Amino acid sequence: MTDLHTTNALRLLQAADDFRAGLSGEFAAVHGISVNEFLLMLHLERSAAKRLSRVDLAKRMHVSASTITRMAAPMEKIGLVDREIDARDARLVFVVTTDAGREKLFQALATFSKRAGDLFDDRWDDEEVEKFASMVRRLMAATGDMLA
């Protein structure tokens, strides 16, 4: 690994942390949710069945299943997510977004999209953004691009 690889990886982490920090305050103030709660609902919404088990959510979010349980419990109390028991196997429980959660997600997604636009439009022209998008797709190809 060259020093440039390390530098680029550190810059990616820093850029992601800076973007997330900016979103965090706005999400809390405007939408009453955290970035992690937004991502949890986004994973549910973008999944094929619009529902995921806590274990599958944990894998997608790179956290433990118990972390998902701790995250989902308060979201369930305020009506953003709910539990759904599998019709064929009552032991299998899924997390699903409620209508209120979906509305909150779409509102937060508009905020996210505006922030993303500000991030790129201030620095790059359309051709550069498209080239960057191509490079990010290549970078994500090995890990699976579950949210885009």
N, C-alpha and C positions, 0 to 999 in steps of 0.2 A: 504494500500500500504506500502510495506516495503522500507527501505532506499535503499536496493539493486535495487529495481525496479526503483527508481528515478535516482540512479547512472547510471544504464544501459541505461535508456532513454536519459539522458544527454550525455552519451558517444556516443550513436547512432547519436544524433544531431551534436556533435562535429566532429565525423568521416565524416559525410555527408558534413558538412561545409568545412572541410579540403580538402576533395576530390573535391568538387565543386570549391574551390578557386584555386586549382592546374589546373583544367580544364579551368577555366575562362581565364587566361592569354594565355594559349596555343591555345584555340579556337580563341581568338581574333587575336593573332599574325599569326597563321598558316592558319586559315579558314575564318577569317573576320566576325565571328558570335559570339554571346553570348551564354552562356549555356542555357538561356531561349529560345532563338531562335532555338537552337538545339532541345530542348525538345518539342517545339511547332511543329516542322517538324516531329519529331519522333512520336508524338501522331497522327498526320495526317497519316503518313505512316503505322502505326500499327493499325489504325481503319479499320473496316470491309470494308467500302466503299472508303477508302483512301481520305476521306473528312469529315469535321466536321463543324457544325455551330459554330459561335463565342461563343454562350452560352454553347454548349457542350465542346468546348475547354476550356472555363473558368472553368467549373466544374472539368475537368480532371487535370487542372493545379492549381486549388485552388486559382484562382484570379477572379476578376470581368470581365464581358464582355467588359467593357470599357478599361480595361488593355489589353485585347486581341486585341481590335481595335487599341490601341496605339502601341502594339508590331507588329501587322501585317502590318500596313501602310508603314513603311520604308522597310520591307521585300518585300512588293508588289512593291515598287518603284525600288528596285534593282533586281527584277525578281525571288525571291526565292519562293514566294507564289502568288496565284491569287485568284480571286473571281469566284464562279460558282453559277449561279442562278438555282434554282430548276425548272425542266421542267414543273411540275404541279402547282407550287405555286411560282410566281415571287417575293413574299414577303420574301421567304426563301432563304438566301444567305449562301453559304458554303465557307470555306477556303480550298484551295487545294494546294499541293506542285507542283511547276512547275518542268520540267525536270532539269533545272539548280539547283533548290532547292534540288531535290532528289540527284543529283550528289554531291552537297555540304554536304548534310546529310550523305551520304555513306562515304565520305572522313572523316568527323568529327567522324562518328561512329568507323572508324578504329583507330583514335586517342583515342577515349573513351575506346575502347576495350584494347588497349595497356596499357593505364593508369590503367584500372581495373585489368589487368594481373599483372602489377607491384605491385599494392596494395596487392593482395593476394599471389602471388608467392614468394614474399620476406619474408612472415611471416608464411605461412601454407603449409602443404603437401596436396596432392590431397584428401585424406580421410577427413581431417579437412575442406577443402573447400566444399566438398560434404555435410558434416554434417551442416555446416553453411548455405548452400543453402537450405537445408531442413527446418531449423529453420526460415529462412527469408520467405520462402513460407508459412509457418504456420502463421507467423506474418502478412503477406500481405493478407491472406485468407479473413479476415474480411473487408478489404478495397477495394479489387479488384485490381488485378495485371495487369494494363492496358499496361505497357510498355514491359514487359518481354515476 
